[in-house]
């Protein structure tokens, strides 16, 4: 739903582990900043990093009147529209960017929209395209891996998550996403060792364990529903199970209520606490 600790609840907008809060950047008020095209564009980026998407939309229009509309500005506008729930307008802008130098980011945005709408196949295709266009983007890799976890594709999720963690070994989100994969793969000892090495705080570990259980429960609910839609088959052996479908729940630490999701970009609402590497 940026990046990449894949842990993110589908109900929230899309992000990563939220135990680090970004410092707020003041509204661009200095005329010298606005008179510099690169600095003004950077200020718009900072607004979005702190979750001020409506403010960024206002400044995008001001930027456009003064400097024109480069592709990156349109991409920032599409991101802000997506984060503020203006999905149709965001999709149109992303589509217009698919043949520009912002194509990778546009595919990523389309993938996040599809994921938030629980459209697994379009999400997989768009996020895969984003990774194909920018193979070392930790955010793209993390979101692709997390989408695969949500879709129950545990084995396929490992490669993008492992790449993200190795590309950004100090990135809490990337490490946490890989730990989530380990839990869903029933490798609890390895998950615990990874959390120890990363010095993840207790709250973060509880989030990861809780999210793992939530994803498992979601898969248990979706599988019977999907099977009910299939024609009945009486052929012996027709219901052979895969490795990805045999997940047991990991131990969960007790905490006060369900924690916020770690992959916020996958949801519809606009949280302001997402942290970017």
N, C-alpha and C positions, 0 to 999 in steps of 0.2 A: 507497500500500500508502500532508503532511501537505504549499500549500505549494509556489514550488514548482519545484524543480529536478527535472525529470522523470526524470532519469537514475536508473533504479533497475533493478537486475537482478531478473529475475523470481524468482530463487532466494532472494533476501533479503527481509526483511519490507517494505520499501516506502519508500524515501525519496528522499533527495536527496543532493546532493554532501556528502561527509562530511569535508571538510578543516577544519571548525571544530568544536571540541568544546565542548559546553555545560558550564558550571561545575556541579558537583554541588550539589544543595540538600539540606541535612541533613534527616534524618527529623523530622517535626513533633513536637517534644517539649515545647515551651513550652505550658503550660496556657492561657495567655492567647490563643494562636493558635487552639487547639481550641475555646475558648469563644466565638470569633467565627465565626459561620456563613460570612460571605464569605471570611474569611481561611483558614478550614479548607478550604473548597472550592478556594481558590487553591493551597493547599499540595498538594492532591491533583492538581491540574493540573500543578504543577511536577514532582511525582514522575513523572508520565507523560511529560513532556517530556524527562526524563533517562533514561527507559527502565525505571523501577522500577514495573513494572505489577503485580507480585504485591503489593508494599507498598501500592500504590494500592487494590487490591481489599480488603485488610484495613481500610484507612482508610475506604473507601466504606461498608463495613458499620458501622463505628463512627459515621460521620457519619449514616447512616440511622437508627440507634438514637436518636441525640440530636436530630436536626433533621427527620427525615422523608425523603421521597424525591422531590425535585423532578426534573423531566425531565432537566435537565443532569447530575444525578448518575447517572441511568440511562444516559445517553449515555456518560459517562466509564466506567461499568462495562462497557458494550458494547465500547468501544474496548479496554479492558484485557483483556477476554475474547478479543477477536479477536487481540490481540498475543500472548497466551499460548496460542494454538492451540485455544481452546474455541469453535470456530466455530459449532456449532449453537446454543449458548446466546447467543452474540453476535447471530446472525441473528434470534433470537426477540425480543431486547431492541430491536434496531433496528426490527423490524417494528412493535413496540408504540409506537414513537416517531414513526411516520410522520404522525400527526395531532396532533402537539404543536409547540411552538416549536423543537424540535430536529430537525424533519423534514429539513432540508437536510443536517445532519451525519449523520442516519440513512441517507439515500440514499447519501451519500458512503461510509459504512462498508460498506454492502451492495455498493457498486461495487468497493471494494477487495477484498472477499472474492471476488467473482466474478472479478476480474482475477487474483488469486492462484491461482485454480482454472482459469485460462485459458479462462474462459467469456466470450468476447468480446462477444457480443450483450447478455447481461444486464449486463455491466460497462459497456458503452456507454450503455445505457438508464438505469442507476442514476446514473452519474456525470453524465450530461446533465441528469438531474432535479435533482441537487444544484446544478449550475451555474445552472439555471433558477431555483431558489429563492434563490440567493445569487450573483448575477452578478459581483460584484467580489471574490469569495473567491479569492485567488491559489492556495491549495492545491487547491481544487476544479478550477480552470481547468488547473493544471499536471497533475494526475492524469488529467483527461479527455484532454488532449493527448497525454500519454505513453501512455495506453492505446491511443489511435488509432495512434501510432507502432508499438507492439507488434503491432497488428492489421494493419499494412501500409497504413494509411490516411494516407499522408504528406500529401496535399493537405488533407484535413479536419483534420489535427492543427495546422495552422499558426495558425488563428484563435485557439483558446484559449491556445496558447503565446505568441503575440504579445500578446494581452491581458494575460496574466500578467506578461510582461516589461515592458510599458509601465506597468502598475499598480504594479509594484514594481521600478523600475529599479536599485535597490541590492541586490536579492535575488539572491544568487549562484545559487541553485537555479533561479530563473525564467530568468535569463540563460543558464545552462548548458543548460536544456531547449531553449531556442530555438536555441542553437548546435547541439545534437544534431539538431534538425529541419533546419537548414541543411546539415549534413553528409549527412544522408539524402536531401536534395533535390539533392545534388551541387553545392552552392554553397560550395566550399571557401574561396574568397577572402573571401566575406562572413563565413563562420564564423571564419576566422582574425582578421579585423578586429574582430569582436565580442568575441573572447577577449582581444585586445589592449586594447580599450577598457575591458573589465571587469577588466583586470589579473589574470586567472585564473592561479593558480600552475601550474607545469609538471605537477605530479601530477594536478591537476584536468583539464588539457587531455588528458593521456594517458587518463584515465578516460573522457572524452567520446568520444575517438577509438575506444577499445576497445569501448565500448558500442555505438557506431554500427556497427562491424563485427559485433558479436554479434547485433544486431537484423537486419542484412542476412542473415547466415548462417541465422538462425532462419526468416526468411521464405523463403529458398531451400529449406529443408528442408520447410516446411509446405506450400508451393504444390504440389509434385509429389504429396504425399500427398493434398491436397484434390482435385487433378485425377483421381487414381486412383479416387476414390470416386464421380466423376461418370460418367453413362452415356457410352459412347464415341460421338463424333460425327465424322462424315466430311465434314460440310459445309465447303466451302472458306471460309476466313476466320473459322472459329468460334473460333479461339484467339487473336484479336487481343489484344495486350497493352495495359496502361494505363501512364500515366506513372509511377505509384507502384511498378510492378513492375520498372522498369528502373533499378536502383540499382547503382552501381559502388562498390567499397570505397574509402574515403578512406585516405590514408596514415596509418599507425599508428606512434606513437612506441614505442620499445622500453621495456618496464618489467618489473619482476620479478614475473611472474605476472599473473593476471587481477585487476584491482582490484575492490574491493567495489562493489556497485551504488550508484547515486545515488538511485534512487527506492525506498527501502527499504520503504515501506508496501505495495508490490505483492507482497511475499513472505510466506512463512509463518512464518519465524523472527523473533524479537524482538531486533533490534539496539538498542543503547542510545545510539547516537551521532547520531540524527537531530536536526537543528537546525530550530527553527521561527522564522519571521520575527517 
